[in-house]
C-alpha cells in the first residue's frame, strides 16, 4: 500500500463530554439499538433530530440520513477505509474493500467484467436456475414437515452458487458457511478480541483451500472468474487473488443468504404484497429491491476521516470513525415516503444504499439481485401454498437477517 493507514484518535474525556452535550440523542443510543430487531424507531428519531451524531456506544460518529450517508461514502469526501481499526480488514484481510485510490482500482479492475449486468445473465442465469430447481427438489423430499429456510435452502444455495460462479469446488457447505459466520461475527464493536482471533483462523484455513483451487484452475481452466484470474492476474499476486476471492465469496454467501431469507419473510408476513406478486410475477423484481431496502443485508458501513471534513451540518475532525447506518438511510422519508411500509410497487426502491455507494459499491449487485429473484420466484412457484410457520425477526449490527424462518406448504 502506498498510503499510510489512518490511526483513529482517542477522544479526551472533556471532548467526549462536550459532544455528548451537543448530541444528546446520539449519547443515549445503545449498541443494542443498532443491532436488535424492533429498535428501528431509535434510528428514525436520531435521523430526524441528529442525522450526523456523536454516538459513544460506537466510539465515533453515526450517519443516519440518506443524503449525509451518500456524502460520507462519496469519493470526493475525505473519508477512507484505510484505517488500523477497520474491522472488515481485521476480519477479511487486505483486499479491495479495505484500500482506496489506485490500489483499489488495481484490485477491483481485474474482477469487474464478469459482474456487469449483461454478463451476469449470460454467465450465471442458467446455473442459478438449475441450482434453484435442484435445491427445491431436495427441499420437497426432506423428511421434516416444516424445514428451516436458511439451513435447508438459502445457505446451500448461497455457498454452492458462490462456488459455481467462481469455479471453486466448495462442496462442504457447513464448513464454508462456518468460515463466513466467523468473519461476520468479528465485525462487531464490542471490544471482545475472541471473534477476531476466530476470523483470523478461519481466514488462514480458507486461504489454503483457495490457493489449492487456484492451482487446480491453472491445471484445468474453465470459464470461471478464478480461471480468468489464473490466466490473467492483471498484476495481482496469488495471495492478492485469494484475498479478492475471499471478499467476493463473502458477498456471495452472507448477503445472498440474507436477501433470500429477508425477501421470503417479508412476502409471507405481508400477504397483500404476496398476492400482488402472485397475480403479477413481474412485480417480483420490485419486491426483491424493496425487501433489500427494508431489511438491508449489509446494515452498517464504516469509514474514517483522513482530514477535517463537513458531513451534513457537522464538522468532523481528522482521524475519526464515521459509521453509516444503512438501516437509517433506507428509512429516510425524504427519499422513501412511508419508509416503514413494505411496498413491492415502490418506484424508487433501488435508490436504497443497501449495496453501498461510490467506488466501493458492491461489485456483485447485479448477480445478487438475479440470484434472489430466481430463488424466491422458484420457491413461490414450486412450493404451492407456501406459508410461514415461525420465524425470528431480522436482526444484526453489520449484517441483518432472521436467525430462523420455518416454512410449510401444501
N, C-alpha and C positions, 0 to 999 in steps of 0.2 A: 504494500500500500504506500502511496506517495504522500498521503496527508496524515497528520497527527490526529489520533483519536481524542475526542473531547473527553475530559475527565470532569464529571459533574461536580460542581462546587458544593461545599457543605454550608448550609444556611445557619447563621447565628441565631441564638435564642431570641435576641431582640428583633431581628428581621422577621423571624417566623411569627412572633407575637404581633408585629405590625401588620403583616399580611393576613393573619387570622382576623384582626380587627377590621381590615379593609374588605375582606371577603368572608363574611360570617357564614354564609350558606355553604361555601366550599369547606370551611373549617369544620362544619358539622357533619359532612359526608363521611360515612364509614366505608371501609373496604367492602363489607357485605352488600352495601347499596349498589356497588358496581358489579357484583358477582351473582347475587341471588335473584331468582325469578320473583316477579311481583314488586320489585323495587324501582321500576322504571319511572315512577312518579317523582322520585328524588332527583333523577337526572333531568326530568322535564322542568322541575322547579329551578334547578341550577341553570339550565339553559335560558329560562325566562328572565332571571334576575342577574346571573353572573355567568354569561356564556363563555368567558375565559376567566377561570377562577383558580385561586391557590387552594390546593387540597392536600393537607398534611398527611392524610391516610395514604397518599401516593408518594409523598415526598417531592411533589412538583406541581405543575400546572395542569389543569384539565380543561379541554375544549369540548363544548357540547353543542354548539350551533353549527349548521352545515356550512355557512359562509366562512366562519372562522376556521373550521376544520379544513376546508379547501385551501385557505390561506396558509395554514400550518404545514400542509403537505405539498404546497406548490414549490417547484424547483427554484423559483426566484426568491422565495423566502429563505432567510439564512438559518434554516434548520437542517439537521443531518441525522443519519442513522449511525454515523461513525462515532461511537461512544464506548468507553470502557464498560459502562453499566448496561449496555444493550442486552436484554435477556434473550432476544432471538439469536443474537450472536453467541451468547453463552450456551444456549441450548442446541442450536443447529450448526454453529461454527461460522467461519468467514465465508461468505458467498454473496450473490448479487443483491440480496435483501439487506446486507449489512455494510455495503460500500456505496459511495456516491461517485458522481462525476465520470471521468474517463475509465476508472476501474470498474464501475458499474456497467458502463456501456460495453466494455471488453467482455465481461462475463455474460451479459444478457444477450448480446447480439448473436452469439453462437447458437442460441436456443429460440430465437424469435420466429423464424419462418414456419415451423410446423404448427404453431399455435394461432396463426391468422385465421380469420373466420371461415374463408373458403376451404383452406387446407384442413381445418378441423373436421368438417363434414366428410370430405373426401377420404381422409386418413382413418378417422375414428368412428364414423357413423355406423358402418356395418358391424364392426367388432362390438360396439356398445349394444346394438340391438340384439346381437347373438348372445352376448353375456346376460343381458336382462332376461331373455327368454329362458336360458339355461337355469338361472338362479330362481326364476319363478316356477319353473318345472320342479326344481328341488324343493321349493317352499311348499308347493301343493302336496308333495309326498311326505312332508315331515310328520312324524307321529304325534307331536304335541298339537292340541287343538287350537291354542292361542299363542303362536310364536311371537317372539320379540323382534321387532323390525330391524334394530341395529345389528344384533348378532346373526340373525337368520338371513338378512338381505343386504342392508346398507354397508356394513363393514366388509363382507367379502366382495361386494360389487366395487367398492372404492379401491380396495387393495388389488384385486385382480385386474381391474381396468388400468390402474396405475402401472402394473407390470406389463400389460399388453401395450400400452401407449409408449412406454419407454423401452420395450423389447427385453424386459427382465423377467426371468423365470421365478417369480416370487410366489411360490405355491403355499408356503406356510403362513396362512392368513393371520392366525393368532400371534405369531412371532412378530411379523411386520407391524400389525396393529398395535402390539405392545410397545414396540420402539417409539411409535408416534404418540402413544399415550404418555410415555415418559417425557418426550420432547414438549408436549403441551403442558404437562404438569410443572415443568421447570420455568414456564413463562408466567409466573405469579409473583407479585411483590409482597411477600410475607416474611422475608429475611431468613427463611429456612434454607440452608445450603444443601440438604439432602436431595431434593428434586434435581438440582443442577448436577450433582455427582451421578445420579442415576442416568440423566440425559447424556452425560459425557461417556458413560459406559455403553449406553445404547448406541451412541454415535460411532464409537470405536468398532463395535461388532458389526453395525450396518456398513461401515466403510469397507470392512473385509469382504462382505458379501458383494458390494457394488464393484469393487476392484476385480473380483473374480468374474462378475458378469461383463464388465468392460473387456476383459481379456477374452471371454467367450465370443463377444460380438466382433472382436478383431479376427478371431479364427473362423467364425461363421457369420458373415454380415447378413443383415436383413434390412427392412425399410424403417426400422425404429429410430427414435431420437438417439439412443445410445450408440447404435451402429454409425449414424451420421457423425456424431461427435468423435467416435473412434477413428473414422476415416478422415475427418477434417476438424481438428480441435480448435481451429481459429486461434492458435497460440496458447490454449489452456493446457496446463499440465494434467496428468491423470488425477492427482489429488484435487485439482480445481474442478475437473469434470465431475468427479464424485460429489464434491460439495454442491454443485448446481443440481445434480440428480437428487440429492437428499432433500433440497427445499422444494423442487418440483413434485417429488413424491409426497412430501408433507401436504402441499396444497391439494394434491390429487386424492389424498386419503382423508385427512381430517375434515377439510371443508366439504368434500363431496358427501361423506357420510352425514355430516351435519345438515347440508342443504336438502338431501333426500328425506331425512327424518323430520326436519322442520316443516317442509312443504306438505308431507303427508299428514302430519299432526294438525297443521293449520286448516287444511281442507276438511279433515274429519271433524274438527271442532267448530267449523263454520259451514253447516250443511247447506245454507243458501248459496255459498260460493261453490261448494262441491256440485250442487245441482246445475249451476251455470256452466261449469266446466264439462259436466257430463252431457249437457244439452248442446254445447258448442266446444268440441275439443280444441279448436283454435285458440281458446282462451287459456290453455294450459301454459303457454309461454308467459302470459301476463301473470298467472298465478305463481309461477316459479319466481319471476322477478319481484313480485310483491312479497312472497314469503322470505326471500333473501333480504328484502328491505326491513320487514317487521322483525325478523329474528336473524340478524347477520351472523353467519358462521364465524367470521372474524370480527369480534366485538370491540377490539381495542387496538390502537396503533401508537407506537412510541417514536418520539423524536427528541432531539436535544438542540438547543440554540448554539450556533457557532459564535455568534456575536449578539449584541443587544438588538432586539427586533420588536416591532409592534405587531401584535396579533389582535384583531378586533379593536377594542378600545383600551387595550392593556399593553404597557411597555414591559417587555421581559428582558432581564439581564442575560449576558452571555453564560454559556456552560450550565444551563439549567434544563431540567427534564420537562417535556411537554407531551402529555398524553391526549390522544384524540378518542373520544367516546363515539364509536360508530353507531352505537345504540342511540345516543343523543342526537347525532347529526341526522340519522334516518327518521327520527321522530320530530324533526323541526317543522312546525306548521307553516313557517314562511315559505317552504317549498312543497310540503305534503299536507294539504288540508285534511283535517280529521286524521292525523297520522296514526292514532291508535287502532283505527279500523283496518281489517284485512280485506282488501278490495281488489279482486283479480282483474278488474277493468280499469284500475288506476292508470292514467295515461303516462305519468312520469315516474313510475316505479324504478326505472333503470337509472334515474339520477341519484339514487342512493349511493353511499360511499362504501358499500359492502366489499367492493373489490379495490378499495383504496383509490388513490388519485395521484397524478403526476408520474414521475419516472419510475416509481415503484408500484404502479398499478399492476394488478395481478396478471401475470403472463398467461395464465390458463383460463381467463374468464369466459371465453367463448366455449371452450371444452367443458367447463363446469356447468354452464347453462344447458348445453346439449345433453350432457350426461343426466342432469337432474330431470329435464323434460322427458327424456326417453325412459328413465327409470320409473318416475311417478306415473307417466302415461301407461307403461306396461302393467304396473300394479293395479291401476284403476280398471284397465281393460280386461285383465285376465283373472282378477280376484273379484267375482261378482258379489255385490252386497257388502263390500269392504266396510268394516266398522271398527271403531276404537273400543277396546276392552278396558284398558287402563293406561296411564302414562304419568310421567313426571314432567313438570313444566320445564321448558328450556332455560338453562342457567349456565353460568360460567363467566369468568372475567375476560380472558383473552379470546377464548373460543366458546361458542354458545350453541348448545343443543340439548335435547332431553336425554336423560340417562337411560330411560326405557320408554318404548312405545309398543304396547302389546295389541295385536290385531286379531280379528276373526273375519270370516267371510262365509258365504253360503256354500 
